[in-house]
Amino acid sequence: MSMMKVSRKRRVTLPEEVCERLGRAAGDDVRAYVDDGGRAVIEEVLSIDDLAGILNPGRVLKGLAEELDEGRRRGERR
């Protein structure tokens, strides 16, 4: 268990071992909330690249977000 301080800007820095257990690195997104028991919970947030292969195995994931954004700009539906 690690101790953390809340900064004046209400920010908390996650310890390295917590990030490792979550599989997160600097710049990754996480979700924080308080559960019904009053505990603060930090969860990983999966990126579009993490989720893409679930529904379409074998799809090339590199650049998928950019490809989808470009399609939306052109008005294409995918």
PDB file as gemmi writes it, atoms N, CA and C in Angstrom:
CRYST1    1.000    1.000    1.000  90.00  90.00  90.00 P 1                      
ATOM      1  N   MET A   1       0.850  -1.167   0.000  1.00  0.00           N  
ATOM      2  CA  MET A   1       0.000   0.000   0.000  1.00  0.00           C  
ATOM      3  C   MET A   1       0.898   1.234   0.000  1.00  0.00           C  
ATOM      4  N   SER A   2       0.534   2.215  -0.787  1.00  0.00           N  
ATOM      5  CA  SER A   2       1.325   3.443  -0.903  1.00  0.00           C  
ATOM      6  C   SER A   2       0.540   4.630  -0.371  1.00  0.00           C  
ATOM      7  N   MET A   3       1.258   5.537   0.249  1.00  0.00           N  
ATOM      8  CA  MET A   3       0.665   6.788   0.703  1.00  0.00           C  
ATOM      9  C   MET A   3       0.859   7.836  -0.390  1.00  0.00           C  
ATOM     10  N   MET A   4      -0.151   8.654  -0.591  1.00  0.00           N  
ATOM     11  CA  MET A   4      -0.078   9.730  -1.573  1.00  0.00           C  
ATOM     12  C   MET A   4      -0.632  10.991  -0.938  1.00  0.00           C  
ATOM     13  N   LYS A   5      -0.174  12.123  -1.410  1.00  0.00           N  
ATOM     14  CA  LYS A   5      -0.707  13.405  -0.945  1.00  0.00           C  
ATOM     15  C   LYS A   5      -1.528  14.026  -2.061  1.00  0.00           C  
ATOM     16  N   VAL A   6      -2.531  14.767  -1.665  1.00  0.00           N  
ATOM     17  CA  VAL A   6      -3.323  15.538  -2.608  1.00  0.00           C  
ATOM     18  C   VAL A   6      -2.705  16.931  -2.653  1.00  0.00           C  
ATOM     19  N   SER A   7      -2.380  17.397  -3.859  1.00  0.00           N  
ATOM     20  CA  SER A   7      -1.761  18.711  -4.007  1.00  0.00           C  
ATOM     21  C   SER A   7      -2.808  19.815  -3.857  1.00  0.00           C  
ATOM     22  N   ARG A   8      -2.337  21.053  -3.834  1.00  0.00           N  
ATOM     23  CA  ARG A   8      -3.265  22.194  -3.767  1.00  0.00           C  
ATOM     24  C   ARG A   8      -4.240  22.198  -4.925  1.00  0.00           C  
ATOM     25  N   LYS A   9      -3.802  21.666  -6.060  1.00  0.00           N  
ATOM     26  CA  LYS A   9      -4.669  21.597  -7.237  1.00  0.00           C  
ATOM     27  C   LYS A   9      -5.487  20.305  -7.258  1.00  0.00           C  
ATOM     28  N   ARG A  10      -5.494  19.602  -6.101  1.00  0.00           N  
ATOM     29  CA  ARG A  10      -6.247  18.352  -5.936  1.00  0.00           C  
ATOM     30  C   ARG A  10      -5.762  17.262  -6.880  1.00  0.00           C  
ATOM     31  N   ARG A  11      -4.477  17.217  -7.134  1.00  0.00           N  
ATOM     32  CA  ARG A  11      -3.883  16.188  -7.981  1.00  0.00           C  
ATOM     33  C   ARG A  11      -3.162  15.164  -7.121  1.00  0.00           C  
ATOM     34  N   VAL A  12      -3.139  13.942  -7.620  1.00  0.00           N  
ATOM     35  CA  VAL A  12      -2.451  12.851  -6.942  1.00  0.00           C  
ATOM     36  C   VAL A  12      -1.540  12.190  -7.960  1.00  0.00           C  
ATOM     37  N   THR A  13      -0.324  11.867  -7.554  1.00  0.00           N  
ATOM     38  CA  THR A  13       0.604  11.143  -8.418  1.00  0.00           C  
ATOM     39  C   THR A  13       0.541   9.674  -8.041  1.00  0.00           C  
ATOM     40  N   LEU A  14       0.255   8.822  -9.012  1.00  0.00           N  
ATOM     41  CA  LEU A  14       0.187   7.394  -8.741  1.00  0.00           C  
ATOM     42  C   LEU A  14       1.592   6.818  -8.626  1.00  0.00           C  
ATOM     43  N   PRO A  15       1.835   6.010  -7.601  1.00  0.00           N  
ATOM     44  CA  PRO A  15       3.143   5.376  -7.457  1.00  0.00           C  
ATOM     45  C   PRO A  15       3.438   4.425  -8.612  1.00  0.00           C  
ATOM     46  N   GLU A  16       4.702   4.217  -8.886  1.00  0.00           N  
ATOM     47  CA  GLU A  16       5.124   3.373  -9.991  1.00  0.00           C  
ATOM     48  C   GLU A  16       4.522   1.973  -9.902  1.00  0.00           C  
ATOM     49  N   GLU A  17       4.499   1.395  -8.699  1.00  0.00           N  
ATOM     50  CA  GLU A  17       3.976   0.029  -8.570  1.00  0.00           C  
ATOM     51  C   GLU A  17       2.478  -0.045  -8.879  1.00  0.00           C  
ATOM     52  N   VAL A  18       1.730   1.011  -8.595  1.00  0.00           N  
ATOM     53  CA  VAL A  18       0.303   1.042  -8.932  1.00  0.00           C  
ATOM     54  C   VAL A  18       0.138   1.094 -10.446  1.00  0.00           C  
ATOM     55  N   CYS A  19       0.911   1.946 -11.102  1.00  0.00           N  
ATOM     56  CA  CYS A  19       0.848   2.041 -12.567  1.00  0.00           C  
ATOM     57  C   CYS A  19       1.229   0.720 -13.222  1.00  0.00           C  
ATOM     58  N   GLU A  20       2.236   0.059 -12.680  1.00  0.00           N  
ATOM     59  CA  GLU A  20       2.658  -1.228 -13.235  1.00  0.00           C  
ATOM     60  C   GLU A  20       1.545  -2.269 -13.108  1.00  0.00           C  
ATOM     61  N   ARG A  21       0.886  -2.305 -11.949  1.00  0.00           N  
ATOM     62  CA  ARG A  21      -0.198  -3.280 -11.754  1.00  0.00           C  
ATOM     63  C   ARG A  21      -1.384  -2.995 -12.664  1.00  0.00           C  
ATOM     64  N   LEU A  22      -1.631  -1.710 -12.948  1.00  0.00           N  
ATOM     65  CA  LEU A  22      -2.705  -1.334 -13.869  1.00  0.00           C  
ATOM     66  C   LEU A  22      -2.287  -1.487 -15.326  1.00  0.00           C  
ATOM     67  N   GLY A  23      -0.987  -1.615 -15.563  1.00  0.00           N  
ATOM     68  CA  GLY A  23      -0.508  -1.672 -16.943  1.00  0.00           C  
ATOM     69  C   GLY A  23      -0.562  -0.317 -17.616  1.00  0.00           C  
ATOM     70  N   ARG A  24      -0.430   0.740 -16.844  1.00  0.00           N  
ATOM     71  CA  ARG A  24      -0.502   2.103 -17.370  1.00  0.00           C  
ATOM     72  C   ARG A  24       0.870   2.747 -17.362  1.00  0.00           C  
ATOM     73  N   ALA A  25       1.060   3.679 -18.279  1.00  0.00           N  
ATOM     74  CA  ALA A  25       2.306   4.436 -18.383  1.00  0.00           C  
ATOM     75  C   ALA A  25       1.973   5.918 -18.391  1.00  0.00           C  
ATOM     76  N   ALA A  26       2.993   6.735 -18.302  1.00  0.00           N  
ATOM     77  CA  ALA A  26       2.793   8.191 -18.330  1.00  0.00           C  
ATOM     78  C   ALA A  26       2.004   8.573 -19.577  1.00  0.00           C  
ATOM     79  N   GLY A  27       0.992   9.396 -19.395  1.00  0.00           N  
ATOM     80  CA  GLY A  27       0.163   9.853 -20.511  1.00  0.00           C  
ATOM     81  C   GLY A  27      -1.077   9.017 -20.747  1.00  0.00           C  
ATOM     82  N   ASP A  28      -1.171   7.821 -20.142  1.00  0.00           N  
ATOM     83  CA  ASP A  28      -2.364   6.987 -20.299  1.00  0.00           C  
ATOM     84  C   ASP A  28      -3.508   7.567 -19.476  1.00  0.00           C  
ATOM     85  N   ASP A  29      -4.726   7.240 -19.873  1.00  0.00           N  
ATOM     86  CA  ASP A  29      -5.908   7.703 -19.150  1.00  0.00           C  
ATOM     87  C   ASP A  29      -6.328   6.674 -18.102  1.00  0.00           C  
ATOM     88  N   VAL A  30      -6.807   7.159 -16.973  1.00  0.00           N  
ATOM     89  CA  VAL A  30      -7.413   6.323 -15.940  1.00  0.00           C  
ATOM     90  C   VAL A  30      -8.705   6.989 -15.504  1.00  0.00           C  
ATOM     91  N   ARG A  31      -9.572   6.229 -14.887  1.00  0.00           N  
ATOM     92  CA  ARG A  31     -10.841   6.740 -14.378  1.00  0.00           C  
ATOM     93  C   ARG A  31     -10.784   6.661 -12.855  1.00  0.00           C  
ATOM     94  N   ALA A  32     -11.226   7.699 -12.187  1.00  0.00           N  
ATOM     95  CA  ALA A  32     -11.256   7.720 -10.726  1.00  0.00           C  
ATOM     96  C   ALA A  32     -12.681   8.014 -10.269  1.00  0.00           C  
ATOM     97  N   TYR A  33     -13.132   7.270  -9.265  1.00  0.00           N  
ATOM     98  CA  TYR A  33     -14.451   7.513  -8.688  1.00  0.00           C  
ATOM     99  C   TYR A  33     -14.476   6.994  -7.259  1.00  0.00           C  
ATOM    100  N   VAL A  34     -15.521   7.340  -6.540  1.00  0.00           N  
ATOM    101  CA  VAL A  34     -15.722   6.851  -5.186  1.00  0.00           C  
ATOM    102  C   VAL A  34     -16.817   5.795  -5.252  1.00  0.00           C  
ATOM    103  N   ASP A  35     -16.521   4.587  -4.735  1.00  0.00           N  
ATOM    104  CA  ASP A  35     -17.523   3.514  -4.778  1.00  0.00           C  
ATOM    105  C   ASP A  35     -18.536   3.675  -3.648  1.00  0.00           C  
ATOM    106  N   ASP A  36     -19.513   2.788  -3.603  1.00  0.00           N  
ATOM    107  CA  ASP A  36     -20.586   2.871  -2.604  1.00  0.00           C  
ATOM    108  C   ASP A  36     -20.069   2.737  -1.176  1.00  0.00           C  
ATOM    109  N   GLY A  37     -18.901   2.125  -1.001  1.00  0.00           N  
ATOM    110  CA  GLY A  37     -18.318   1.970   0.324  1.00  0.00           C  
ATOM    111  C   GLY A  37     -17.466   3.158   0.740  1.00  0.00           C  
ATOM    112  N   GLY A  38     -17.397   4.200  -0.098  1.00  0.00           N  
ATOM    113  CA  GLY A  38     -16.611   5.384   0.215  1.00  0.00           C  
ATOM    114  C   GLY A  38     -15.136   5.262  -0.112  1.00  0.00           C  
ATOM    115  N   ARG A  39     -14.766   4.241  -0.877  1.00  0.00           N  
ATOM    116  CA  ARG A  39     -13.365   4.048  -1.269  1.00  0.00           C  
ATOM    117  C   ARG A  39     -13.094   4.715  -2.616  1.00  0.00           C  
ATOM    118  N   ALA A  40     -11.928   5.339  -2.722  1.00  0.00           N  
ATOM    119  CA  ALA A  40     -11.504   5.901  -4.007  1.00  0.00           C  
ATOM    120  C   ALA A  40     -10.994   4.751  -4.867  1.00  0.00           C  
ATOM    121  N   VAL A  41     -11.460   4.693  -6.108  1.00  0.00           N  
ATOM    122  CA  VAL A  41     -11.102   3.612  -7.024  1.00  0.00           C  
ATOM    123  C   VAL A  41     -10.453   4.224  -8.259  1.00  0.00           C  
ATOM    124  N   ILE A  42      -9.322   3.653  -8.681  1.00  0.00           N  
ATOM    125  CA  ILE A  42      -8.642   4.057  -9.912  1.00  0.00           C  
ATOM    126  C   ILE A  42      -8.727   2.869 -10.866  1.00  0.00           C  
ATOM    127  N   GLU A  43      -9.266   3.087 -12.052  1.00  0.00           N  
ATOM    128  CA  GLU A  43      -9.398   2.016 -13.042  1.00  0.00           C  
ATOM    129  C   GLU A  43      -8.697   2.408 -14.333  1.00  0.00           C  
ATOM    130  N   GLU A  44      -8.228   1.403 -15.034  1.00  0.00           N  
ATOM    131  CA  GLU A  44      -7.654   1.681 -16.342  1.00  0.00           C  
ATOM    132  C   GLU A  44      -8.777   2.021 -17.319  1.00  0.00           C  
ATOM    133  N   VAL A  45      -8.471   2.843 -18.287  1.00  0.00           N  
ATOM    134  CA  VAL A  45      -9.398   3.172 -19.361  1.00  0.00           C  
ATOM    135  C   VAL A  45      -8.784   2.604 -20.624  1.00  0.00           C  
ATOM    136  N   LEU A  46      -9.529   1.758 -21.307  1.00  0.00           N  
ATOM    137  CA  LEU A  46      -9.011   1.141 -22.517  1.00  0.00           C  
ATOM    138  C   LEU A  46      -9.112   2.120 -23.681  1.00  0.00           C  
ATOM    139  N   SER A  47      -8.072   2.137 -24.496  1.00  0.00           N  
ATOM    140  CA  SER A  47      -8.058   3.008 -25.671  1.00  0.00           C  
ATOM    141  C   SER A  47      -8.795   2.331 -26.820  1.00  0.00           C  
ATOM    142  N   ILE A  48      -9.041   3.067 -27.876  1.00  0.00           N  
ATOM    143  CA  ILE A  48      -9.704   2.490 -29.049  1.00  0.00           C  
ATOM    144  C   ILE A  48      -8.845   1.370 -29.631  1.00  0.00           C  
ATOM    145  N   ASP A  49      -7.520   1.511 -29.556  1.00  0.00           N  
ATOM    146  CA  ASP A  49      -6.644   0.456 -30.054  1.00  0.00           C  
ATOM    147  C   ASP A  49      -6.765  -0.808 -29.200  1.00  0.00           C  
ATOM    148  N   ASP A  50      -6.961  -0.652 -27.875  1.00  0.00           N  
ATOM    149  CA  ASP A  50      -7.153  -1.804 -26.996  1.00  0.00           C  
ATOM    150  C   ASP A  50      -8.449  -2.533 -27.328  1.00  0.00           C  
ATOM    151  N   LEU A  51      -9.490  -1.782 -27.683  1.00  0.00           N  
ATOM    152  CA  LEU A  51     -10.805  -2.355 -27.912  1.00  0.00           C  
ATOM    153  C   LEU A  51     -11.022  -2.861 -29.337  1.00  0.00           C  
ATOM    154  N   ALA A  52     -10.318  -2.323 -30.298  1.00  0.00           N  
ATOM    155  CA  ALA A  52     -10.585  -2.607 -31.711  1.00  0.00           C  
ATOM    156  C   ALA A  52     -10.499  -4.086 -32.039  1.00  0.00           C  
ATOM    157  N   GLY A  53      -9.515  -4.764 -31.536  1.00  0.00           N  
ATOM    158  CA  GLY A  53      -9.326  -6.167 -31.872  1.00  0.00           C  
ATOM    159  C   GLY A  53     -10.363  -7.089 -31.263  1.00  0.00           C  
ATOM    160  N   ILE A  54     -11.120  -6.627 -30.293  1.00  0.00           N  
ATOM    161  CA  ILE A  54     -12.112  -7.473 -29.634  1.00  0.00           C  
ATOM    162  C   ILE A  54     -13.228  -7.851 -30.605  1.00  0.00           C  
ATOM    163  N   LEU A  55     -13.737  -6.881 -31.350  1.00  0.00           N  
ATOM    164  CA  LEU A  55     -14.863  -7.130 -32.248  1.00  0.00           C  
ATOM    165  C   LEU A  55     -14.448  -7.562 -33.643  1.00  0.00           C  
ATOM    166  N   ASN A  56     -13.229  -7.262 -34.037  1.00  0.00           N  
ATOM    167  CA  ASN A  56     -12.779  -7.573 -35.382  1.00  0.00           C  
ATOM    168  C   ASN A  56     -11.362  -8.134 -35.325  1.00  0.00           C  
ATOM    169  N   PRO A  57     -11.215  -9.386 -34.873  1.00  0.00           N  
ATOM    170  CA  PRO A  57      -9.872  -9.969 -34.783  1.00  0.00           C  
ATOM    171  C   PRO A  57      -9.169  -9.936 -36.136  1.00  0.00           C  
ATOM    172  N   GLY A  58      -7.911  -9.627 -36.124  1.00  0.00           N  
ATOM    173  CA  GLY A  58      -7.133  -9.572 -37.355  1.00  0.00           C  
ATOM    174  C   GLY A  58      -7.080  -8.199 -37.985  1.00  0.00           C  
ATOM    175  N   ARG A  59      -7.904  -7.272 -37.520  1.00  0.00           N  
ATOM    176  CA  ARG A  59      -7.885  -5.909 -38.074  1.00  0.00           C  
ATOM    177  C   ARG A  59      -6.583  -5.226 -37.673  1.00  0.00           C  
ATOM    178  N   VAL A  60      -5.990  -4.517 -38.606  1.00  0.00           N  
ATOM    179  CA  VAL A  60      -4.781  -3.762 -38.313  1.00  0.00           C  
ATOM    180  C   VAL A  60      -5.161  -2.616 -37.390  1.00  0.00           C  
ATOM    181  N   LEU A  61      -4.515  -2.559 -36.232  1.00  0.00           N  
ATOM    182  CA  LEU A  61      -4.892  -1.568 -35.229  1.00  0.00           C  
ATOM    183  C   LEU A  61      -4.089  -0.280 -35.326  1.00  0.00           C  
ATOM    184  N   LYS A  62      -2.889  -0.363 -35.852  1.00  0.00           N  
ATOM    185  CA  LYS A  62      -2.044   0.822 -35.900  1.00  0.00           C  
ATOM    186  C   LYS A  62      -2.708   1.885 -36.775  1.00  0.00           C  
ATOM    187  N   GLY A  63      -2.902   3.063 -36.202  1.00  0.00           N  
ATOM    188  CA  GLY A  63      -3.497   4.168 -36.943  1.00  0.00           C  
ATOM    189  C   GLY A  63      -5.013   4.102 -37.057  1.00  0.00           C  
ATOM    190  N   LEU A  64      -5.659   3.194 -36.332  1.00  0.00           N  
ATOM    191  CA  LEU A  64      -7.106   3.031 -36.450  1.00  0.00           C  
ATOM    192  C   LEU A  64      -7.859   4.297 -36.048  1.00  0.00           C  
ATOM    193  N   ALA A  65      -7.461   4.910 -34.942  1.00  0.00           N  
ATOM    194  CA  ALA A  65      -8.164   6.120 -34.489  1.00  0.00           C  
ATOM    195  C   ALA A  65      -8.083   7.210 -35.545  1.00  0.00           C  
ATOM    196  N   GLU A  66      -6.912   7.390 -36.127  1.00  0.00           N  
ATOM    197  CA  GLU A  66      -6.741   8.408 -37.172  1.00  0.00           C  
ATOM    198  C   GLU A  66      -7.582   8.074 -38.401  1.00  0.00           C  
ATOM    199  N   GLU A  67      -7.638   6.796 -38.771  1.00  0.00           N  
ATOM    200  CA  GLU A  67      -8.437   6.364 -39.923  1.00  0.00           C  
ATOM    201  C   GLU A  67      -9.919   6.652 -39.684  1.00  0.00           C  
ATOM    202  N   LEU A  68     -10.399   6.358 -38.472  1.00  0.00           N  
ATOM    203  CA  LEU A  68     -11.799   6.630 -38.150  1.00  0.00           C  
ATOM    204  C   LEU A  68     -12.093   8.125 -38.150  1.00  0.00           C  
ATOM    205  N   ASP A  69     -11.192   8.911 -37.596  1.00  0.00           N  
ATOM    206  CA  ASP A  69     -11.369  10.370 -37.594  1.00  0.00           C  
ATOM    207  C   ASP A  69     -11.434  10.915 -39.014  1.00  0.00           C  
ATOM    208  N   GLU A  70     -10.561  10.444 -39.873  1.00  0.00           N  
ATOM    209  CA  GLU A  70     -10.540  10.902 -41.272  1.00  0.00           C  
ATOM    210  C   GLU A  70     -11.852  10.528 -41.971  1.00  0.00           C  
ATOM    211  N   GLY A  71     -12.337   9.317 -41.732  1.00  0.00           N  
ATOM    212  CA  GLY A  71     -13.614   8.896 -42.310  1.00  0.00           C  
ATOM    213  C   GLY A  71     -14.766   9.774 -41.853  1.00  0.00           C  
ATOM    214  N   ARG A  72     -14.753  10.145 -40.582  1.00  0.00           N  
ATOM    215  CA  ARG A  72     -15.810  11.030 -40.065  1.00  0.00           C  
ATOM    216  C   ARG A  72     -15.726  12.404 -40.717  1.00  0.00           C  
ATOM    217  N   ARG A  73     -14.515  12.899 -40.910  1.00  0.00           N  
ATOM    218  CA  ARG A  73     -14.348  14.216 -41.560  1.00  0.00           C  
ATOM    219  C   ARG A  73     -14.905  14.193 -42.984  1.00  0.00           C  
ATOM    220  N   ARG A  74     -14.728  13.055 -43.651  1.00  0.00           N  
ATOM    221  CA  ARG A  74     -15.234  12.932 -45.025  1.00  0.00           C  
ATOM    222  C   ARG A  74     -16.714  12.567 -45.058  1.00  0.00           C  
ATOM    223  N   GLY A  75     -17.301  12.313 -43.895  1.00  0.00           N  
ATOM    224  CA  GLY A  75     -18.719  11.970 -43.832  1.00  0.00           C  
ATOM    225  C   GLY A  75     -19.006  10.508 -44.082  1.00  0.00           C  
ATOM    226  N   GLU A  76     -17.987   9.662 -44.046  1.00  0.00           N  
ATOM    227  CA  GLU A  76     -18.180   8.231 -44.249  1.00  0.00           C  
ATOM    228  C   GLU A  76     -18.595   7.580 -42.940  1.00  0.00           C  
ATOM    229  N   ARG A  77     -19.370   6.522 -43.034  1.00  0.00           N  
ATOM    230  CA  ARG A  77     -19.728   5.741 -41.842  1.00  0.00           C  
ATOM    231  C   ARG A  77     -18.968   4.435 -41.913  1.00  0.00           C  
ATOM    232  N   ARG A  78     -18.442   4.046 -40.749  1.00  0.00           N  
ATOM    233  CA  ARG A  78     -17.726   2.762 -40.694  1.00  0.00           C  
ATOM    234  C   ARG A  78     -18.207   1.979 -39.527  1.00  0.00           C  
TER     235      ARG A  78                                                      
END                                                                             
